[in-house]
Amino acid sequence: MTAGKSVKAFWIFMVFLGFILLLLGFFTGDLMMWVVALLIGLLVRYCAYDLLFKKYDQKVAEIRQKYTQRKECEKK
């Protein structure tokens, strides 16, 4: 496994860990698990956004732009 893939795998693991902690905190009522899940989520958002989500967000923005252009052409 290359260095880029291992880093991406680590951040994906962190996303799943945060999700699992959030669910466990919900079922047990433990606020500390919620806080840890929130901190993991913030770390992923600010440290791994480019690696995990940037490409997807660019595709969605491109699709939205095409859709709005098509809607503008239909109005005219």
N, C-alpha and C positions, 0 to 999 in steps of 0.2 A: 504494500500500500504506500502510495507516495505521500509526501508531507501535506500537500493540499487536501488530499482525500481524508487523511487522518484528522486534520483540523476540522473539516466539514463534518466528519462523523462525530467528533467530540461535541460540536455545537448542536447537532441533531439530537445526540444523547441528552444534552442539557435541556433541550426543549421538552423531550419526553419525560425527563426527571421532574421538571417543573410542573408538567401536566399531572403526573402521578401524585406529586406532593399536594397539588391543589385538590385533586379528588379525595385523597386520604384526609386532608384537612377538613374538607366538606363533610365527609362521612363521620369523622371522629369529633368534629367541632373544635379541633386544635388550631387556635389562631396562629401559633408559631409556624406551623407548616404552611399556612397561607402567606405569611410574611416571607418565608424562605422561597416559596414559589414565585412571589412577586419580585423578589430580588433577582432570582434566576431569570425571570422574564425580562427584567430591565437590563441585565447583563447581556442577554442574547440580543435585545433590541439595539443596544448601543455598541456592542462589540462585534456582532456577527451579522448585522443587517445586510451589508454588501455581499457577503458570502452566501447567505441563504435566501434572501428575499428580493434583492434588487432586480434581478433578471425578470422575475415574475411581475413585479410592479411595473416595469417598463413595458412588458407585453400587454398588461391590462390598460395602461395609459394609452398605448398605441391603438388598441381596440376601441376604447372610448372616443378617441379623437376621430377615428374613421366613422364611428356611429354618429357623432355630432355633425360631421361634415355631410353625411348622407341625409340626416334630418334637415339640415339647412337647405340642401338642394331640393328636397321634397316640398319645403315651404314656399319656395320661389315659384 
